[in-house]
Amino acid sequence: MIRKILPLFFAALLMTFSSQAMAGGGQSYPNGAEAFLSGAVPPPGFYFLDYLYYYNSDTMKDDNGDDIAAFDEVSVAANVFRFLWVSDKQVLGGNYCMHAFIPVLNVDLDFNAPVGPEAKASYSDTSVPYIIYSPFILSWHLQQGKLHLVTSLVDVYIPTGQDDGNLATVGKNFWTLEPVFGITYMIDNWEFSGKFMYDFNTKQDDFATVYGFEVDRDPGQEFHFDYSASYAVTPSFRVGVSGYYYTQTTDDSFDIDPSIPAPVQALLQQDEGNHSRVFAAGPGIWYNHKNMFFSLRNQWEMAARNKTEGYNIWAKFTYAF
């Protein structure tokens, strides 16, 4: 028992782990995934999209925005396959669509002290965390092509399981239900876009904590959006800025077993009320060639609370069949 309690003095303020970083809430969606023209769904047809993603941080913030010394570094590399079908059938004046995502993630997580159920300073995992599917999407193109809207009734994150006891587990043992609304407005050579989401998470069994114990928890709900603004240098080439804002809106809730030592119970109870949030911004480019679209973006995080603060790189490829 002493060996389990001692790491608390090194990690007393550390929160829980997500696919992208240390954080509360579910953190299922990879913030910043969408940017330029994100509300403008393409014409009827079938599309393949591929997202390459890298995230790195060597800074972990507590609920006051102060650095946590016990944290060392986290890096995430991912490839996300997306399949989009846009039909010529209309519902409420919008085109009916469906999409599905298959993400593959690798996570490496390091601390400056042994933490977690396995009492290690380093954790890693590679897997498919979930499958994302939406059976009902509608898209509209209004005002002679200036205004574009899209909504998904719900993006469903279907879990594939988790590596119990592993703080870096890529798999998530809970479902996420995420309504989505996207908008793009175009005026002259300018484009302004936003993708707005709200996440409802189901209960997660055997959630690994840095304190050396596994507990069941109800991840808090979350509101977040990706945004962008770009300028068309030519009809096929854009430059601009993109980023995201994320905030946890409700508390996590832990099912605390009485057998867990009282000091750990107190830490878990404190963590329940700590809400994660972060803002990010950075430059990017977009290019179109025939039936192919490319974008490359970099985003830097700031004003983080109860999570890591780092940077990411996104490369996106779209192919229209």
C-alpha positions in Angstrom: 0.0 0.0 0.0 2.9 2.4 0.8 4.2 2.0 -2.8 0.8 3.0 -4.1 0.5 6.0 -1.9 4.0 7.5 -2.4 3.5 8.5 -6.1 0.6 10.7 -5.0 3.1 13.2 -3.7 4.5 13.5 -7.2 1.3 13.4 -9.1 -1.3 14.8 -6.7 -2.6 17.4 -9.3 -2.4 15.2 -12.4 -5.7 14.6 -14.1 -6.8 11.6 -16.3 -5.6 10.6 -19.8 -7.3 11.1 -23.1 -6.4 10.1 -26.6 -4.9 13.6 -27.2 -3.6 14.5 -23.8 -4.2 14.4 -20.1 -7.7 15.8 -19.5 -11.1 15.4 -17.9 -14.2 14.7 -20.0 -14.3 12.2 -22.8 -11.9 14.0 -25.3 -13.0 11.6 -28.1 -12.9 14.2 -30.9 -9.5 15.2 -32.2 -9.7 19.0 -31.8 -8.8 20.9 -35.0 -9.5 18.1 -37.4 -11.6 20.4 -39.7 -10.9 23.8 -41.0 -11.1 25.5 -44.4 -14.6 25.1 -46.1 -15.7 22.7 -43.3 -19.3 23.7 -43.7 -19.3 23.3 -47.5 -20.2 19.7 -48.3 -19.2 18.7 -51.8 -21.7 17.8 -54.6 -23.4 14.4 -54.7 -20.9 11.5 -55.0 -18.6 9.3 -53.0 -15.4 10.7 -51.3 -12.4 9.3 -49.6 -10.7 11.5 -47.0 -7.4 10.8 -45.2 -6.2 12.8 -42.2 -2.6 12.6 -40.9 -2.1 14.0 -37.4 0.7 14.6 -35.0 0.4 16.2 -31.5 3.1 16.9 -29.0 3.3 18.5 -25.6 5.8 18.7 -22.8 3.6 20.9 -20.6 0.7 19.8 -18.4 -1.5 22.5 -16.8 -3.5 22.1 -13.6 -7.0 23.7 -13.0 -5.3 27.0 -12.3 -3.2 27.0 -15.4 0.1 26.2 -13.6 2.6 23.6 -14.8 2.6 20.2 -13.2 6.1 19.0 -12.5 5.3 15.3 -12.5 4.4 15.4 -16.2 7.1 15.0 -18.9 5.8 14.5 -22.4 3.0 13.1 -24.6 3.0 12.5 -28.3 0.2 11.3 -30.5 0.5 10.1 -34.2 -2.7 9.2 -36.1 -4.1 8.3 -39.4 -7.8 8.7 -39.9 -9.7 7.2 -42.8 -13.0 8.8 -43.6 -15.7 7.7 -46.1 -18.3 10.3 -47.2 -21.4 9.6 -49.4 -23.5 12.6 -50.6 -26.7 11.7 -52.3 -28.9 13.6 -54.7 -31.9 12.9 -52.4 -33.2 15.9 -50.5 -34.7 16.2 -47.0 -35.9 19.6 -45.8 -34.2 21.2 -48.8 -30.8 19.7 -48.0 -28.8 16.8 -49.5 -28.9 13.6 -47.5 -25.4 12.2 -46.6 -23.7 9.6 -44.5 -20.1 9.2 -43.3 -17.8 6.9 -41.3 -14.4 7.3 -39.8 -11.7 4.7 -38.9 -8.9 6.2 -36.8 -5.6 4.5 -36.0 -3.6 6.1 -33.2 -0.3 5.7 -31.5 0.3 7.3 -28.1 3.5 7.7 -26.1 3.2 9.1 -22.6 6.0 9.9 -20.1 6.1 11.1 -16.5 8.9 12.2 -14.2 7.8 9.7 -11.6 6.1 6.3 -11.6 2.3 6.7 -11.7 -0.8 4.7 -12.6 -1.9 1.1 -11.9 1.3 -0.3 -13.4 3.5 2.2 -11.4 5.5 3.1 -14.5 7.0 6.4 -15.8 6.3 5.6 -19.4 3.2 4.2 -21.2 2.4 3.6 -24.9 -0.3 2.0 -27.0 -1.3 1.7 -30.7 -4.8 0.7 -31.7 -8.2 1.8 -33.2 -10.0 3.7 -30.4 -13.4 3.7 -31.9 -15.4 3.8 -35.2 -17.4 7.0 -35.9 -20.6 6.7 -37.9 -23.4 9.1 -38.7 -26.5 7.8 -40.5 -28.2 11.1 -41.0 -26.4 14.2 -42.4 -28.0 17.1 -44.3 -26.2 19.8 -46.3 -27.5 23.0 -47.8 -26.0 25.5 -50.3 -27.7 28.9 -50.1 -27.5 32.5 -51.2 -26.1 31.6 -54.6 -23.2 29.6 -53.1 -22.2 32.1 -50.5 -23.7 30.3 -47.5 -23.2 26.6 -46.8 -24.6 24.6 -43.9 -24.3 21.1 -42.7 -25.6 19.2 -39.7 -25.2 15.6 -38.4 -28.0 14.5 -36.2 -25.5 12.6 -34.2 -21.9 11.3 -34.8 -21.8 8.0 -32.9 -18.4 7.0 -31.5 -18.5 3.2 -31.2 -15.8 1.9 -28.8 -13.5 -0.9 -29.6 -12.3 -1.6 -26.0 -9.4 -0.4 -24.0 -6.1 -1.7 -22.5 -7.0 -1.8 -18.8 -4.3 -0.4 -16.5 -2.5 1.5 -19.4 -2.6 5.2 -18.9 -1.8 5.6 -22.6 -4.6 3.3 -23.8 -5.9 4.4 -27.2 -9.1 2.4 -26.9 -12.0 4.0 -25.0 -14.5 1.9 -23.1 -17.4 4.3 -23.5 -19.7 5.6 -26.2 -19.8 9.3 -27.3 -22.9 10.8 -29.0 -22.0 14.1 -30.8 -24.5 16.4 -32.6 -22.7 18.5 -35.2 -23.4 21.8 -37.0 -21.1 23.3 -39.6 -21.2 26.6 -41.5 -19.1 28.2 -44.2 -19.7 31.8 -45.5 -17.9 33.0 -48.6 -17.6 36.7 -49.7 -15.4 37.7 -52.5 -12.1 35.8 -52.0 -12.7 35.2 -48.3 -14.0 32.1 -46.5 -15.1 31.8 -42.9 -16.0 28.4 -41.4 -16.9 26.8 -38.1 -17.8 23.3 -37.0 -19.7 23.2 -33.6 -20.1 20.0 -31.5 -21.5 18.9 -28.2 -20.5 15.6 -26.7 -22.5 13.3 -24.5 -20.5 10.4 -23.0 -21.6 7.1 -21.5 -20.1 5.4 -18.4 -16.6 4.1 -18.6 -15.6 1.0 -16.7 -12.1 0.4 -15.2 -10.7 3.9 -16.0 -7.0 4.0 -15.1 -6.0 6.9 -12.9 -2.5 8.2 -12.2 -3.1 7.4 -8.5 -2.6 3.7 -9.1 -6.3 2.6 -9.0 -8.9 1.8 -11.6 -12.4 3.3 -11.1 -15.6 3.5 -13.1 -16.5 7.0 -14.2 -19.0 9.1 -16.1 -16.9 11.5 -18.3 -18.2 15.1 -18.3 -20.0 16.6 -21.3 -18.1 18.9 -23.7 -18.6 21.8 -26.1 -16.0 22.5 -28.7 -15.6 24.0 -32.2 -13.1 24.1 -35.0 -12.8 27.4 -36.9 -11.0 28.9 -39.9 -10.6 31.9 -42.1 -8.9 31.9 -45.5 -8.2 34.0 -48.6 -8.1 32.6 -52.1 -4.8 33.7 -53.7 -6.0 31.8 -56.8 -9.2 29.7 -57.3 -7.2 26.6 -56.4 -5.0 27.9 -53.6 -5.9 29.4 -50.2 -3.9 30.6 -47.2 -5.4 31.3 -43.8 -5.6 30.5 -40.1 -7.4 27.8 -38.2 -7.8 26.5 -34.7 -10.2 25.3 -32.1 -11.8 26.0 -28.7 -12.7 23.2 -26.2 -14.3 23.3 -22.8 -15.7 20.7 -20.5 -19.2 21.8 -19.4 -20.1 19.2 -16.7 -18.2 17.4 -14.0 -16.6 14.0 -14.3 -18.2 11.5 -11.8 -16.2 8.7 -10.3 -17.7 5.6 -8.7 -15.3 5.6 -5.7 -14.8 2.2 -4.1 -14.6 2.3 -0.3 -11.5 0.1 -0.4 -9.6 2.9 -2.1 -7.4 4.7 0.5 -8.9 7.9 1.9 -6.2 10.2 0.5 -6.8 8.9 -3.0 -10.6 9.2 -2.6 -10.0 12.9 -1.7 -7.9 13.4 -4.8 -10.5 11.8 -7.0 -13.3 13.9 -5.5 -11.2 17.0 -6.2 -10.6 15.9 -9.8 -14.4 15.6 -10.4 -14.9 19.3 -10.4 -11.8 20.2 -12.5 -12.9 21.1 -16.0 -10.6 20.9 -19.0 -10.4 23.7 -21.6 -8.0 25.0 -24.3 -7.8 27.4 -27.2 -5.6 26.9 -30.3 -4.6 28.8 -33.5 -2.2 28.6 -36.3 -1.5 29.0 -40.1 -2.5 26.7 -42.9 -2.8 26.3 -46.7 -5.4 24.6 -49.0 -4.9 23.4 -52.6 -7.3 21.9 -55.2 -6.1 19.9 -58.2 -8.8 18.4 -60.4 -10.7 15.9 -58.2 -8.2 16.1 -55.3 -7.9 18.5 -52.4 -5.0 19.0 -50.0 -4.5 21.0 -46.8 -1.7 21.4 -44.3 -2.1 23.2 -41.0 -0.2 23.8 -37.7 -2.0 24.8 -34.5 -0.6 26.0 -31.2 -2.5 25.6 -27.9 -2.8 28.3 -25.2 -4.8 29.1 -22.1 -5.0 25.4 -21.2 -6.6 24.2 -18.0 -6.6 20.7 -16.6 -4.8 19.3 -19.7 -1.7 19.5 -21.8 -0.7 22.5 -23.8 1.2 21.7 -27.0 1.0 21.9 -30.8 -0.3 19.8 -33.6 0.1 19.3 -37.3 -2.7 18.3 -39.7 -2.4 17.1 -43.3 -5.7 16.3 -45.1 -6.3 14.7 -48.5 -9.6 14.3 -50.2 -10.3 12.3 -53.3 -13.6 12.6 -55.2 -14.6 9.5 -57.2 
